[in-house]
Amino acid sequence: MPTNATEFVQWFRSAAPYIHSHRGKTFVLHFGGELIGSPVFPNLIHDIALLNSMGIRLVVVYGARPQIETLLEKQNIKPRLVNGLRLTDSAALNVVKQVAGTLRIQIEALFSMGLPNSPMAQARVKVSSGNFITAKPIGIINGVDLQFTGTVRRVDTDLIKHNLQNQEIVLIPPLGYSPTGEVFNLSSVELATQVAINLQADKLLFLMAEEGRKDEEGNMIEHLSQDQAQLLLQGKNLSDGSSYLQLSHGLQASKKGVARIHFINQSVDGSLMQELFSRDGVGTMLSAIPYDDLRPATIEDIGGILELIQPLEEQGVLVRRSREKMEMEISDYSVLIRDGAVIACAALHMYKDEAAAELACLVVHEDYQQQSKGEELYLNAESEARKKGAKKIFVLTTHATHWFLEQGFEEATIDDLPVVKKQLYNYQRNSKVLIKNLG
């Protein structure tokens, strides 16, 4: 969080594009019963109310597993699981209904507080809940009838959308109803997923006990493609825990049109806000399209490129480039875009008469310099140089000699440069010349 006025202004400016882009969008948020009893839960409710005040349309789906298990134990009802699913008989169903209703009242009571200690303390947060979900019994699995354990049959999207347009937060308990008046116990993860798919939500947000998704080495994964998510799920099933259940359903939602699915650590106070209003977030995001987009630059990217390279120009690391010059040469540039912002760039200038290419203005934002973005841009430039017939690629540098040597360049002299470039060489900068033969 910002610690002084300058940092606050910088933070607010960086958050402003997300405040603008999220307005009017539909988000489905899921959290389990474990979170409801935690110390951070009241703050989460306040954050949800704040999102609602920003014009974000919110559907909140909550789970109740630990509360149900506690009450079952108190009533000496032994829980039964089949393939990770709770067998819900009539006695267990009474417990489920009691717990779901109690939690709904508890959550609505927290929403009724508005935004404490703020100018919006008296603002009324409207919450709606009802029979939005038509359900049916799961049936018999491995010879066992799961009775009142159900699955989603239909989502009343028209009613939900009507309430969302009325600026209401839609609160959905883990229950569904049949046309004949029966009540079914539903998996809240499946429920949230089906609601998001039917609404074609812009985001499905899973608050989870873990710090996002991690790879085999235990490192945090910022972004997952559908193929990567599928690999993580290989050999897993419902009994492997809630995090794999969330990932499995998140992948299903992604394949069925939900734009982005987020997995966020629920134990960190404010993690939801950090995920939504910062470029990199604090969790893992699953999407069908690449989060980082490496592509040719356009005129619209010039402002972002200039902002990126300005600090290095001021330090004398880069030669100053005017907007006019960049506009003339924009077709030579490639950019790496993350969530709409330029985080890296590079230029490739061709000298066709001498079958040479110059790599210039290779810059990576300081926040991403440990993520191999420079290597990604360089390899792309080298590939383009080969396609355009270059037999060698060269670079002039005052600060990054060792990095280019690691990429296979070798030190050379000014005489090894193309004639035109040799004539323009700035002896005052005394840049080193590095060349790599492309064969």
MITOR-754971 format. One record per atom (N, C-alpha, C): y, z, x. Coordinates in steps of 0.1 Angstrom, whole numbers, plus 5000, padded with zeros to 4 digits. Atoms other than C-alpha are relative to their C-alpha. Last residue first. Layout:
YZX...
# end
This chain:
501150094998481845935246500249864994500850015012484246185231498949905001500550135003485846295264499150004988501450005002487846615262499549864997500650125006491246655277498550024998501449985001493546945286499449884992500750115006497046915298498550025000501250054994498947235305499449894992501349995007502447265292498849955008501149994990505347295317498650024993501049925006507847365289498850025009499449875001510747235311498950104994500349934988508646935321500550145000498949904998508646815285499750085012500449874995506346505284501250095003499449895008507846225263499750145005498650025000507145945289500850124992499549974987503646075294501549995001500049855000503046065256500550055014498949965009503945695255500250155001498750034994501745615285501250054992499550145004498745795272501449985005499550025014498046115292500349854997501150045009495946125324500449984986500350154999499046105346498849964992499150085008500146445332499749855001498750014995497046605347500949924991499650144995493746725335501450005005498650014995491947055327500249865006499949984985488747015308501449985004498950074993488047055271499950035015500550124992484647165258501149925006500450105010485647405229499649875008501249965007485647705253499549894990501150014990488147525275498750034993500450145000490347495244498949975010500750045013490247865239499649865000501449954999490947935276499349964987500950084990494047715276498650044999501450005005495647865244499049935009500549875002499147975256498550004997499449904990501147685270499350144998499949865004499247395254500650095011499149944992499147015254500250154996499149905006496046875238500950055011499249914991493846575244500950094993499149925008491046385226500750095010499749874994489046105243501150074990501049974990487245795232500350135007499549944988489145755199498850035010500350084988487745505175500550065013498950094998489145635142500049935014500150105010485845795132501149895002501150094997485745975165500049884990499650084988489246115160498949905003499050115004488346225125500349915011500850105008485246415138500949894995500950084991487346575165499249904992499150094993489946685139499249915010499650105009487246845117500949895006501250095002485747015146500349894990500250084989489247155155498849904998499050105000489947275120499849915012500350095011486647465118501049885000501150094996487047605153499749904989499650104990490447735143499049915004499250105007489147895111500549895010500450134995486448085131500749884993501050055010487048405111499649855003501349954996488848625137498949944991500350054987492148435134498650055006501250085000492348475097499549955013501049925008495048745092498649935000500649894993497048585120499050084993499349875003497548265102499350125006500749925010495847985121500850124997499549865003497847715139499150064989501249935005496747385156500450154998499649905010500147215160498750064993498749934999498746925180500150104988500149895010495446745187501250095002499449884996496246415204499850104989499549925012493946115200500650135006499949864998493045845225500650064988501249935006491645495223500150155003500749944989494445365247498850084995500150094989495945115223499350065012501150095001495045345194499949905011499550104991497145635203499049895002500850104994496445865173500849915010499250124998498146185164499249905008500750094991495946455149500849875001499650145000497746755134499249925010500150084987496447095126500449864998499650155000496947355099499749955014500250064987495847705089500349854999500349904991496347955060499749955014500450064987498247735036499750115010499149974989498247915002499449935013498750065002496747794969500950015012499449955012493748034969501549954998500749895006492947965005500850044988499349935012494047625018499150114995501049925006493147485052500650094990499749865003495447205061498850074995501049945009495146865078500450154998500449865001498046675093498950034991500749954988498546325105499450144999501350065001499546195070499150035012500949915008502446445072498649944999501349994994504046255101499050074992500450134994507246135085498650005005500250095012507546445063499549865005501349975006506946655094499849914988501050054991509846485112498650024994500050145000512146545083498949945008500750045013511146905079499949855000499150015011512046955116499249964987500250135007509447055142501050014987499450005014510247315168499849864994498850075001507847305198500550004986500050135005505247575196501449935001501450054998504647885216499949864996500050104989508447945220498649955002500549944988508248275201500049905011499049904996510548135173499550075013498850074995508247835170501050095006500350064987505248055168501149925006500049904990506848255140499649955014498749954996507747935121500050115010499850034986504247775122501450075005501149954991502947925089500449995015500049865000506247895070498950065009498849954992506647535081500050155000500250034985503047455070501250065008501049904995503547625036499849985014499449875000506747425029499150115006499149994988505147105041500650145000500449894991502147145017501050035011499949875006503746954988499650115009498649965000504246645010500250144994499150095008500446625014501450065001498849945005497946765040500849894991498850064995494446625043501350064994499650145006491846865032501249955008499550074988490047195042500249854995500050155002489647395010500749945012499150064990488747765013499849854999498749925000487447914981501049955010499749934988484847634977501450084999499350084990484047544941500450085012500750134998481347694920500749925010499450115008482648044924499249885003501050115002481348394935500749894992499850095011483948644948499049885000500750134998483048944969500349914988501450015004485249254971499449865003500749894993488549374986498549994997500749915008490849084978499350115008501449994995491648805002499250104992500750134997494848664986498550025004499950034986495948994970499249875003498750034996496649064934500249995015499350105008493349054916501349965006500750125001491149224942500849894993500050074987493749484951499249874999498750064998494249564914500149935013499850115009490549614908501349935002500750124995490149824939500249884991499250124999492850064928499449885004498949995009490850384936500949885002498750014994487750284955501249994990499749864995484550404939501450005007499449925010484150084918500550145005500449864998483549854947500850094990498949914995484249504933499450145001500849884998481949204926500950105008499749914989484048914913499150124999500749885002482948604893500350095012500149914989485248304892499350134995499450054988485447994870499750095012499049894997483048084842500549975014498650035002481447744834501050115002499750045014477747784828501550004997500650135003476647774865500449964986499350104992479148054873499449864996498750025006477848274844500749885008500250075012474248234856501449974993500350144997475348324891499849924987498850074995477048634878499749865003499350045012473848724858501449935004500750105007471848714890500749954988499950134993474548894910499249894993498650055001474849174884500149865007499950045014471049224882501449934998500750135001470949224920500049954986499250104993473549504920499449865000499050055008471749694892500949895007498849935001468549744911501149934993499449984986465549564924501350064999500349874995463549614891500750035014499249905007465149314875499850145005500350005014463749074901500850124994499549885007464348974937499749994985501049904999462248724958500550134992501450044998465248494964499150125001500849965011468448644950498549975002500049855000470448624982499050054990500849964989469448254985499950155001501550035003470648184950499250055012500449895009474048354958498549984997500149884992474448124988499550114991501250014991473647814967499850135008501149985009476247924940498749995009500250125008478847974967498850024991501450055001479748324978500149874992500250105010483048454991498649945000498850025008484148765009499849904989499850145003480748865022501249994991499450035013480849215038500149854998498650035000478549255068500549954986499249895006475249445064501549975000499549914989473449215089500850124994501249934995471449055060500450105012501150094995474648965042498950095006500250004986476649195020498949915005501350054996477949174984500050005016500250145001480849394972498649965004498750064995481249744985499849855000500050054986478449884964501349945003500049884991478550104932500149965015501349964996479749814911500050115010499849884991482649694891498750065003501049904999481749344879500550125009499849904989484649114870498950114998500949895003484048794851500050105011500749914990487048564855499050094993499550054987488648264837499450095011499049914994486548334806500449945014499650084989484648044789501250075008498650015000484648274759500549905010499650055013480948214753501549984999500450145001480248244791500549944986499250084991482248564795499749854998498750005005480648724764500949915008500050095012477248624776501349994994500250144996477848774810500149914989498750044994479349104796499949855005499050015010476249144774501349945005500350135007473749064802501149984989499850114990475349334823499849874993498550035000475649574793500349895010499649994986471849544787501549965001499850124992471649574749500250045015499649954987470249844725500149885010500850024988469849694691500750055012499249984988471049784656499149995013500749924989469449654625501050015012499449864999471649544595499350095011500749915009469649234584500450155001499550035013472148994601499350094989500750125006471249174633500649984987500449985014473649394653499349884995499950125007474349444690499450024986500850015013475049744711500249864994501250074998476249794747499050004988501149914996479749884736498749925002501350045005482549614735498950105005500949914994486249704739498649984993501250005008488749424732498950085007501149994991492149504746498750014992500949885001494649394720499049995012499749914989497549154727499250135000499249895005497248994693500350115010498750065003495948684710501050104994499350024987493148894723501449944999499649874995492249014688500749995013499049965009492048654675500650135005498850074996490048554706501250044991499549944987487548824699501349935004499449875003487248714662500550075013498850015008486748354671500750134998498950034991484348434699501349984992499050055010481848604676501349985008498749924998479148624702501049944991498750075002475648514692501250095003500350125008472048604699501249924998498950065007472448864727499649874993499350104992469349044736501049934992499750135004467649354722500649915010499450064988465749674729500349854997498550025003465049804694500849975013499449955012461249744697501549984998498849924996460349684733500850054988498950035009456849584722501250085004499349885005454549604753501249954991500849935010451849334760500750124994501349954994453449224792499250094990500150044986456749184774498850075006501149944993456949184735499949955015501350035003460149124717499050075008500650074989463649094730498549974997500949934991464849184696499549925012501450025005467848994682499150085010501149984990471549054686498749974993501250015008474848954669498849995010501250054994477849074689498850004990499750134995481449114677498749935004501350075000480549404654500249865005500750045012483649604663498749935002501450004998486149734689499349974986500850035012489849684691498550005004501450024997492349854715499249974987500950025011496049844713498649965004501050094995497950004742499149984988501249995007501150164728499049905005500450135005503950204753498650024993500150005015505150564755499549874994500849895004504450604792499850004985500850045011505750254799499150114995499250045012508650374820499249964988499450124998506050544842500949974988499149994989504550884847500649875003499349874997501650804824500949995012499949994986500950444814500750125004499050094994499750444778499950005015499049934992497950764769501049915005498949965009496050594740501150075008499150115003493950404765501250054992499350024988492350734776501149894999499149884999491450824740500949985013498950025008489950474736501150115001499250114994487750534765501249974992499549954988486450874752500949895007498949915004485950734717500750055013498950095006483950444731501250094996499350074989481950684753501149914995499349894993480950904723500949945011498949965009479950594702500950115007499150115000477750454730501350044992499350014987476150794735501149895000499149884998475350854699500849995013498950015009474050504694501050115001499250114995471850514725501349994991499349954988470450854714501049905005499049905005469650734679500850055012498950085005467950424696501150104994499150044989465850654717501249934995499449884995464350814686501049975011499049955009463850474669500750135005500549975013462150324699501050064991499249925009464050164728499350014986500650015013461950054757500750094990500349885007464450034786499249964986499449995013464249714807499650134993498649964999463549724844500750014987499350104992460249534840501550025001500950114999459249774812500749895007499450124996460950114813498949895002501050104996460050414793500749875004499650144999462250724789498949915005500350064987460551054779500449855000500550145003462351214750499849935013501450014996462651594756499449864996500850005013465951604737498549985002499749885008467851714768499250014987500749894994466051444788500350134993501550015002467051174764499350125006500249955014470651304765498549994997499849855001470751274803499750054986501149934994469150934803500150154999501150015008471650794778498850085006499849925011474550924798498850004990500249864995473150764830500250104988501449964996472550424812499950155004500249865004475850394793498750065005501449965001477350054801499950154998500449884993480849924793498550034999501449975004482149584783499650125009500649894992485949544785498650034994501149965008487549214772499350105010501049924994491049164786498950034990500949975011493648904780498750065005501450044997496248924808499250044988500450125008499848934795498649955003499650124992501249174822499649874992498550025001501049464798500549885007499750045014497249414795501549984998500450145001496949434833500349944986498950074992498849764832499749854999498850015009496449894805501249935007500350105010493549794828501149994990499950134994495149984856499749894990498550034999495650294835500249865006499550035014491950274825501549975000500450135004491050254862500549964986499150094993493250554870499649864997498750005007491250754844501049905006500150075012487950644860501450004992499150114999488750744896500149934986498649965000487351094892501049885000499549984987483950964880501550035000499849854997482451024846500650025014499249945011483050664833500250155003498650004997481950504866500850094990499749914988478350604863501550015002499749875004478250454827500350105012501149925005478550104841500450144997500349884992481449874844498950084994501249925002482149524832500050125009500249904990485449334829498850094996501049915005485849004811499750105011500949934991489148834820499050084992500949915006491048584799499050055010501450024996494148424813499150104993500650095011497548434795498649975003499549985013499248564827499449904990500949925008496948554857500550014985501250085003498848274875499050074990499750125008502248444873498749934996499549955012501048794885500349884990501249965008498948614911500450054987500750125005501948424925498850034991499450075011503948744925499349884995500749985013501548944946500549924989501350064998502748804980499250024987499950144999506348864970498649935001499750055014505549214958500149855000501249995009503849294991500349944987501050094995506749165012498850004991499550135004509249354990499049895005500250015014507149674994500549864995501450035003506849625031499849984986500350134995510649605034498649964997499450105009511249905012499649865004498650005000508750135031500549884991499549874996505150235031501550015001498850004992503649945012500550145002498850005008500050005000501350005009
# end
